[in-house]
Amino acid sequence: MWLVIGLGNPGRKYESTRHNAGFLVADRLAARAREACDKAQFGALTARVRVGAHDVVLAKPQGFMNLSGQPAISLRGYYKLTVADVIVVHDDLDIPFGQVRVKVGGGHGGHNGLRDISAKFGGDGNYVRVRFGVNRPPEGWDTADYVLTGWSKAEQLELDGLVEQAANAVELVILKGAAAAMNTINQRPKV
């Protein structure tokens, strides 16, 4: 079994912001299985789906981003999963918009959702991350303000395809493992 945690902030005010990329991917994965992340469970909205032969719990924590850890650890404990059974999908400022990356472990890079999850996991950040590139903020912008703004019109044109790509990355981790997903997804076009 796998636990896929899509990070975001609850409420209509935030639903179309960069910080909610993880929610978009969780919803896409649920829709592929003709489900919805709408079951309240341990402070998250969840759905139970199948990916190939694997049971998967999709979760969208409903506290704000910096409170994502408690639903994550509660769901992990309830389903008796290890850190290696967890995939976290999140926005990433260090990756250009239009790119998705897969990574295992590492620091939080200033991302408050990852920081809280790793802290609740006892400092163990060795879970899989599907990183959804949102770019760095323009010069002079506060990072927190930037991730809480909506997508530009140009970004909106590409957004659906990128959500699809990130959902594919999650499924690839589940079906083939993190190493295979990294080898496939993290390929950069040759210049």
C-alpha positions as CSV (number, residue, x, y, z in Angstrom):
1,M,0.0,0.0,0.0
2,W,1.1,3.6,-0.7
3,L,0.2,6.9,0.8
4,V,0.3,9.9,-1.6
5,I,0.1,13.2,0.1
6,G,-0.7,16.2,-2.1
7,L,0.2,19.4,-0.4
8,G,-1.8,22.6,-0.5
9,N,-3.9,25.0,1.5
10,P,-7.7,24.4,2.1
11,G,-10.4,26.8,0.9
12,R,-11.5,28.5,-2.2
13,K,-9.1,31.4,-1.6
14,Y,-6.1,29.1,-2.3
15,E,-7.4,26.5,-4.7
16,S,-5.9,28.2,-7.8
17,T,-2.5,29.1,-6.4
18,R,1.0,27.7,-7.0
19,H,1.1,26.3,-3.5
20,N,-1.8,24.0,-4.3
21,A,0.0,22.0,-7.0
22,G,-0.1,18.9,-4.8
23,F,-3.9,19.2,-4.4
24,L,-4.3,19.3,-8.1
25,V,-2.2,16.2,-8.6
26,A,-4.1,14.3,-5.9
27,D,-7.4,15.3,-7.4
28,R,-6.2,14.1,-10.9
29,L,-5.1,10.7,-9.5
30,A,-8.5,10.3,-7.8
31,A,-10.4,11.3,-11.0
32,R,-8.4,8.7,-13.0
33,A,-10.0,6.1,-10.7
34,R,-13.4,7.8,-10.8
35,E,-13.1,8.8,-7.2
36,A,-12.9,12.1,-5.3
37,C,-10.7,13.1,-2.4
38,D,-13.7,13.8,-0.2
39,K,-13.6,11.4,2.8
40,A,-12.6,13.2,6.0
41,Q,-9.9,11.2,7.7
42,F,-7.3,12.3,10.3
43,G,-7.4,16.0,9.2
44,A,-7.2,15.2,5.5
45,L,-9.6,14.7,2.6
46,T,-8.8,11.2,1.2
47,A,-9.7,8.7,-1.4
48,R,-8.7,5.1,-1.7
49,V,-7.8,4.0,-5.3
50,R,-5.9,1.3,-7.1
51,V,-2.8,1.9,-9.3
52,G,-2.1,-1.4,-11.0
53,A,-2.1,-4.0,-8.3
54,H,-1.4,-1.5,-5.5
55,D,-3.8,0.0,-3.0
56,V,-3.2,3.8,-2.7
57,V,-4.5,6.3,-0.2
58,L,-4.6,9.8,-1.7
59,A,-4.6,12.6,0.9
60,K,-5.0,16.3,0.9
61,P,-4.2,17.7,4.4
62,Q,-6.8,20.3,5.5
63,G,-4.7,22.3,7.9
64,F,-2.6,25.0,6.3
65,M,0.7,24.0,4.6
66,N,2.8,24.3,7.8
67,L,0.4,21.8,9.5
68,S,0.6,19.0,7.0
69,G,2.6,16.7,9.2
70,Q,0.0,15.6,11.6
71,P,-2.4,14.2,9.0
72,A,0.6,12.6,7.3
73,I,1.8,10.8,10.4
74,S,-1.7,9.8,11.5
75,L,-2.6,8.3,8.1
76,R,0.8,6.6,7.9
77,G,0.3,5.1,11.4
78,Y,-3.3,4.0,10.7
79,Y,-2.3,2.1,7.6
80,K,0.9,0.8,9.2
81,L,3.1,2.2,6.5
82,T,6.8,3.0,6.5
83,V,8.4,6.3,5.3
84,A,9.3,4.4,2.1
85,D,5.6,3.9,1.4
86,V,4.9,7.7,1.3
87,I,5.0,10.0,-1.7
88,V,4.6,13.7,-1.2
89,V,3.6,15.9,-4.1
90,H,4.5,19.6,-3.7
91,D,5.3,22.9,-5.4
92,D,9.0,23.6,-5.8
93,L,10.6,27.0,-6.3
94,D,13.9,25.5,-7.3
95,I,12.5,23.9,-10.4
96,P,11.4,25.9,-13.5
97,F,7.7,25.9,-14.3
98,G,7.0,23.2,-16.9
99,Q,9.1,20.6,-15.2
100,V,8.4,17.8,-12.8
101,R,11.1,16.0,-10.8
102,V,11.2,12.9,-8.6
103,K,13.5,12.7,-5.6
104,V,13.9,10.5,-2.6
105,G,14.9,12.2,0.7
106,G,16.7,15.4,1.2
107,G,16.0,18.5,3.2
108,H,12.9,20.7,3.1
109,G,14.4,23.5,1.1
110,G,12.4,26.0,3.0
111,H,9.1,24.3,2.1
112,N,6.9,24.5,5.3
113,G,4.8,21.4,4.4
114,L,7.9,19.3,3.9
115,R,9.4,20.7,7.1
116,D,6.4,19.7,9.1
117,I,6.1,16.3,7.6
118,S,9.7,15.4,8.2
119,A,9.5,16.7,11.7
120,K,6.4,14.6,12.5
121,F,8.2,11.6,10.9
122,G,10.9,12.0,13.5
123,G,13.3,13.9,11.3
124,D,13.1,11.2,8.6
125,G,12.7,13.0,5.3
126,N,13.5,9.8,3.3
127,Y,10.2,9.7,1.5
128,V,9.6,10.1,-2.2
129,R,8.9,13.6,-3.4
130,V,7.2,14.5,-6.7
131,R,8.3,18.1,-7.2
132,F,6.1,20.4,-9.3
133,G,8.2,23.3,-10.7
134,V,6.7,26.7,-10.1
135,N,9.8,29.0,-10.6
136,R,11.4,31.4,-8.3
137,P,9.5,34.6,-7.6
138,P,10.3,37.7,-9.6
139,E,12.9,39.9,-8.0
140,G,11.5,41.9,-5.2
141,W,8.6,39.5,-4.5
142,D,8.2,37.8,-1.1
143,T,8.3,34.0,-1.6
144,A,5.3,33.4,0.6
145,D,3.3,36.0,-1.4
146,Y,4.4,34.4,-4.7
147,V,3.4,30.9,-3.9
148,L,0.0,32.1,-2.8
149,T,-0.7,33.9,-6.1
150,G,-2.6,32.4,-9.0
151,W,-1.1,31.0,-12.1
152,S,-0.3,33.4,-15.0
153,K,-2.4,33.2,-18.1
154,A,0.6,31.6,-19.9
155,E,1.0,29.1,-17.1
156,Q,-2.7,28.2,-17.1
157,L,-2.4,27.1,-20.7
158,E,0.2,24.5,-19.7
159,L,-1.1,23.6,-16.3
160,D,-3.3,20.7,-17.2
161,G,-0.5,18.9,-19.0
162,L,1.8,19.4,-16.1
163,V,-0.7,18.1,-13.6
164,E,-1.0,15.1,-15.9
165,Q,2.8,14.7,-16.0
166,A,3.1,14.8,-12.2
167,A,0.2,12.3,-11.8
168,N,2.1,10.0,-14.3
169,A,5.3,10.4,-12.1
170,V,3.4,9.3,-9.0
171,E,2.0,6.3,-10.8
172,L,5.4,5.4,-12.1
173,V,6.9,5.5,-8.6
174,I,4.1,3.1,-7.5
175,L,4.4,0.8,-10.4
176,K,8.1,0.7,-11.1
177,G,9.8,2.2,-8.0
178,A,11.5,5.5,-7.3
179,A,14.8,4.8,-9.1
180,A,13.0,3.9,-12.4
181,A,10.7,7.0,-12.0
182,M,13.7,9.3,-11.5
183,N,15.5,7.8,-14.5
184,T,12.4,8.4,-16.6
185,I,11.0,11.7,-15.3
186,N,14.2,13.5,-14.5
187,Q,15.6,13.3,-18.0
188,R,16.2,16.8,-19.3
189,P,16.1,17.6,-22.9
190,K,19.5,17.9,-24.5
191,V,20.4,21.4,-25.7
